[in-house]
């Protein structure tokens, strides 16, 4: 590896591993319709913790406000993913949200949706992957910085909320899921 790549966060092992897992997540979530419920939930509860872990290991990169970023995940793409997941999960899509900021002021439970959580994660990881594919080092560095910030401030919690709900679906309904998958 050349000197210019030696201390470059773009080529660090943790960055490249995050790219790999994020790409796998995006490919998986974009093709939700190919899976049965059990297979989808089972793969999700394995892939999401790995994505979370790899995001926590992304290197610290200073943001550069001058770099223009063009995001590729459109509202239609987001809705397509959300609808596919919601359609597959059906009544299992909703769960009671306990970390919602309004929860402390509410007497009633707040409903949340696994499909929205997963689409939110998809939006940020999909945009990250598309920026990385541009192979412009300034854009790639900014993508890492932005992904770290968005993970810390938003989609990391969305991922964990979905994982908690999916864990319940996977293990409380294990026998029913496996029978319905056959």
N, C-alpha and C positions, 0 to 999 in steps of 0.2 A: 504494500500500500504506500502511495506517495506521501511526501511530507504534508501536502495540502489536505489530505484526507485523514491524517493521523489524529488531529485534535478537533475534527469537524463533527458536530453532533449529528449531522445527517447520516453519517456512516457508522455511528456507534452501534454496537450489537443490540442494545435495548431499543433503539429507534427502528432498526431493521426488523426486529422481532415484533414490535408493535405494528409496523406496516403489514407484516404477514398476517397477524391475527385480525387486524382491522379489515383487511381485504377478504379474509375468510368470513368474517361476520357479515360484511356487506353482501357478498355473494350468497351466503346462506339466507339472509333475510329477504333479499330480492327474489328468491325462488321458494318462498314459503309454500306456495301452492303445490309444490311437488311432494310435500311431506304429509304424512298422516299426523294426527294430533300427538300421539305418543312419541313418535320419532322427532317431531318438532320440539316438544317440551324437553325430551331427554337430551337432545343436542344443545338446546338453549342453556340448560342448567350446567352444562360442561363448558360451553364456549364463553358465556358471559363472565365467569370468574377469571378466566384467562385474559380476556380483553381488559377487565378492570386491573388486574395485576400488571399487565404490560403498559397500561396507561400511567400507572403510578411510577413506573421506571423510566419514563421519557426524560431525556436530559433537560436541564434548565437552559433555556435559550432566551436571550433578550429580545423583546418585541421591537420591530422597526415599523413605525407608523407610516413610513413613506412607501412601503411595498404594497402595491395594489393586488388584491386577491379577488379572483373570480370564482364564485362558488358554483358547483355543478348540480347539487341536489335541489331540484325544483319542488315547488309545492305539490305538483302532480305526482312526482316520484315519492314524496313523503306520504301523500294520501294513498297511493297504490300499496306501499308497504303496510301502512296502518290498516287499510281495509283487508288486505290478505291475512294479516295476523288476526285481526278481529273476527274475520269469517271463520278461520280455522279454530280459534279458541271458543267462539260462541259465548255461552253464558259464563265461561271460566275467564273471560277477558277482564271483567271488573273485579276490583278488590277495594277494601277500605284503606284509605290513605292515612297514615299516622304521622308523617313528617311534613304535611302541608303547612305552610306558614299561617294560614287562617284557622288551623285546627284549634289553637288556643282560645279563639273567640267564638267557636262554634259549639252549639249544643248537639248538633246532628253530625253523624259521620259524613265524611267527604269521600265520594267514590272516585277512584282512579282506574286507569285502563292499562293493562300490560301492552296492548297494541300501540298506545301513544308513547309509552316509555321506550319501547323498542324502536319506534320510528324516530324519536328524538335522538337516541344513540346513533341510529343509522344516518341521520342528517349530518351530525358532526363528523363521524368516522368516514362517511362517504365523501364529504367535502375535503377532509384531510387527504384521503387517497387520491382524489382527482388533482389536488394541488401538488402532491408528491409526484404524480405521473408526468407533470410538466417538465421535470428534470431541470428546473431553474433553481440554483442553490439558494438564492435570496428568498424565493417563494417557498421553498422547502423548509428553510429555517423558520420563516414566519408561520408556516403551517404547524410546525412542532410547537412553537410558542403559543399559538392560538388554541391548539388542541389541548395543551396542558391547562390553560386558563379555563376553557370551556368545560373540561373534565372536572376541574376543581370546583367551579361555580355552578355547574348545572348537570351535565349528562352523567357524571359519576353517580350522583344520587338517583337519577332516573334508572340507570342500569341496576343499582342495588334494589330499588323498589320493585322492578320487574322480576329480578332474581328471587326476591322473597316470595312474591306471589306465585311465580313458576315453581318454586320449591314445593309449595303447598299443593299445587296441581299435580306435580310429578309424584310426590310421595304419599299424599293423603288419598289420592285416587289411583294409585299404582295398579291395582288389580283391574279396575274398570278401564283404565287407559290401555293396558296391555290387551285386554279382551277385545276392545273396540278397534285395535290396530290390526288385528288378524284378518 
